[in-house]
Amino acid sequence: MTDAAAPTATATPLRLAVRACGIGLLACATLLALALGSGLLPAGTNGYVALGVATASLSGCLALSLQTYLSAGRSDDPMAAPKLVAGMVSYLLVQAVVAVAGCLVLSARNTQFPELAAFGLSFAAAAMAFHIVGALIVARALMARTLVKPSSHPVA
């Protein structure tokens, strides 16, 4: 029995990015539903929590697309490792820039601390969930790309 969702060696960066973004968006939507449904959020912060999750989701899709594009290539390419590192760094850089920009925009609008904290914490949680999902999918694709088929080994 084969796993239909498992990435293959022929998975393109676009297919990987779409798959990772879809699963990441599902994880973030679940996180948002749990946060809003818990009733534990301070009054008036629901919109900022939703804004944080939505912003993290959109920037996560952009960053994941960039990461898969930079990480794509053949495993025997001498630049494969630096491209992989560049993909990971670009992911974190995009998320950090968007988080800081979001906080600065909210601060410029004289947002109170509880609302700013709700945005920042929900952004961080959603970005982490998105990052974990994306990293697992990209790692599975890279594993599938580098596996050596048993039939390619010379017989001794």
C-alpha positions as CSV (number, residue, x, y, z in Angstrom):
1,M,0.0,0.0,0.0
2,T,1.4,3.4,-1.0
3,D,0.9,6.7,0.6
4,A,-0.9,8.9,-1.9
5,A,0.0,12.1,0.0
6,A,3.8,11.3,0.1
7,P,5.8,13.6,-2.1
8,T,7.7,11.9,-4.9
9,A,11.0,12.6,-6.4
10,T,9.2,14.4,-9.3
11,A,7.3,16.8,-7.1
12,T,7.8,20.3,-8.3
13,P,8.5,23.3,-6.0
14,L,5.1,24.6,-6.9
15,R,3.3,21.4,-6.0
16,L,5.2,21.2,-2.7
17,A,4.4,24.8,-1.9
18,V,0.7,24.4,-2.7
19,R,0.5,21.2,-0.6
20,A,2.4,22.7,2.3
21,C,0.3,26.0,2.2
22,G,-2.9,24.0,2.1
23,I,-2.0,21.9,5.1
24,G,-0.6,25.0,6.9
25,L,-3.7,27.0,6.3
26,L,-5.8,24.1,7.6
27,A,-3.6,24.0,10.8
28,C,-3.9,27.8,11.2
29,A,-7.6,27.7,10.8
30,T,-7.9,25.0,13.4
31,L,-5.7,27.0,15.7
32,L,-7.9,30.1,15.2
33,A,-11.1,28.1,15.8
34,L,-9.6,26.7,19.1
35,A,-8.5,30.1,20.3
36,L,-11.8,31.8,19.5
37,G,-13.9,29.0,20.7
38,S,-12.1,28.6,24.0
39,G,-13.6,31.8,25.6
40,L,-10.3,32.5,27.3
41,L,-9.3,35.5,25.2
42,P,-9.6,39.0,26.8
43,A,-12.5,41.1,25.7
44,G,-12.0,42.9,22.4
45,T,-9.0,40.9,21.2
46,N,-10.7,38.4,19.0
47,G,-10.2,40.6,15.9
48,Y,-6.5,41.0,16.7
49,V,-6.1,37.2,17.2
50,A,-7.7,36.6,13.8
51,L,-5.5,39.3,12.2
52,G,-2.4,37.7,13.7
53,V,-3.3,34.2,12.4
54,A,-4.3,35.5,9.0
55,T,-1.1,37.6,8.6
56,A,1.0,34.6,9.7
57,S,-0.8,32.4,7.2
58,L,-0.3,34.7,4.3
59,S,3.3,35.4,5.1
60,G,3.8,31.7,5.7
61,C,2.5,30.9,2.2
62,L,4.8,33.5,0.7
63,A,7.8,32.3,2.7
64,L,7.1,28.6,2.1
65,S,6.9,29.3,-1.7
66,L,10.2,31.0,-1.6
67,Q,11.7,28.2,0.5
68,T,10.6,25.5,-1.8
69,Y,11.8,27.4,-4.8
70,L,15.2,27.9,-3.3
71,S,15.4,24.4,-2.0
72,A,14.5,22.8,-5.3
73,G,17.1,21.1,-7.4
74,R,19.0,18.0,-7.9
75,S,20.5,16.3,-4.9
76,D,23.9,15.9,-6.7
77,D,24.1,19.6,-7.3
78,P,27.1,21.0,-5.4
79,M,25.0,24.1,-4.5
80,A,22.2,21.9,-3.0
81,A,23.2,22.5,0.7
82,P,23.6,26.3,0.4
83,K,20.3,26.5,-1.5
84,L,18.6,24.6,1.3
85,V,20.1,26.9,3.9
86,A,19.1,30.0,1.9
87,G,15.6,28.6,1.7
88,M,15.4,28.2,5.5
89,V,16.9,31.6,6.2
90,S,14.5,33.3,3.7
91,Y,11.6,31.6,5.4
92,L,12.6,33.0,8.8
93,L,13.4,36.4,7.4
94,V,10.1,36.8,5.7
95,Q,8.2,35.8,8.9
96,A,10.3,38.2,11.0
97,V,9.9,41.1,8.7
98,V,6.1,40.7,8.5
99,A,5.8,40.2,12.3
100,V,7.8,43.4,13.0
101,A,5.9,45.3,10.3
102,G,2.6,44.2,11.7
103,C,3.5,45.3,15.2
104,L,4.8,48.6,14.0
105,V,1.6,49.3,12.0
106,L,-0.6,48.4,15.0
107,S,1.6,50.6,17.3
108,A,1.3,53.5,14.9
109,R,-2.5,53.2,15.1
110,N,-2.3,53.6,18.9
111,T,-3.3,50.1,19.6
112,Q,-3.3,49.2,23.3
113,F,-1.0,46.6,24.7
114,P,-3.5,43.7,25.1
115,E,-4.5,44.0,21.5
116,L,-0.9,44.2,20.3
117,A,0.0,41.2,22.5
118,A,-2.9,39.2,21.1
119,F,-1.7,40.0,17.6
120,G,1.9,39.1,18.3
121,L,1.2,35.9,20.2
122,S,-1.3,34.6,17.7
123,F,1.1,35.5,14.9
124,A,3.9,33.5,16.6
125,A,1.7,30.5,17.3
126,A,0.3,30.4,13.7
127,A,3.8,31.0,12.2
128,M,5.2,28.1,14.3
129,A,2.4,25.8,13.2
130,F,2.9,26.8,9.6
131,H,6.6,26.3,9.9
132,I,6.3,22.8,11.4
133,V,3.9,21.7,8.7
134,G,6.1,23.2,5.9
135,A,9.3,21.8,7.3
136,L,7.8,18.3,7.5
137,I,6.6,18.4,3.9
138,V,9.8,19.9,2.5
139,A,11.8,17.3,4.5
140,R,9.8,14.4,3.1
141,A,10.3,15.7,-0.4
142,L,14.0,16.1,0.1
143,M,14.2,12.5,1.6
144,A,12.3,11.1,-1.4
145,R,14.6,13.0,-3.7
146,T,17.8,11.6,-2.2
147,L,16.7,8.0,-1.7
148,V,18.9,5.5,-3.6
149,K,16.9,2.8,-5.3
150,P,18.1,-0.7,-4.3
151,S,18.3,-1.7,-8.0
152,S,21.0,0.9,-8.7
153,H,23.6,-0.7,-6.4
154,P,26.1,-2.9,-8.2
155,V,26.0,-6.5,-7.3
156,A,29.2,-7.7,-5.7
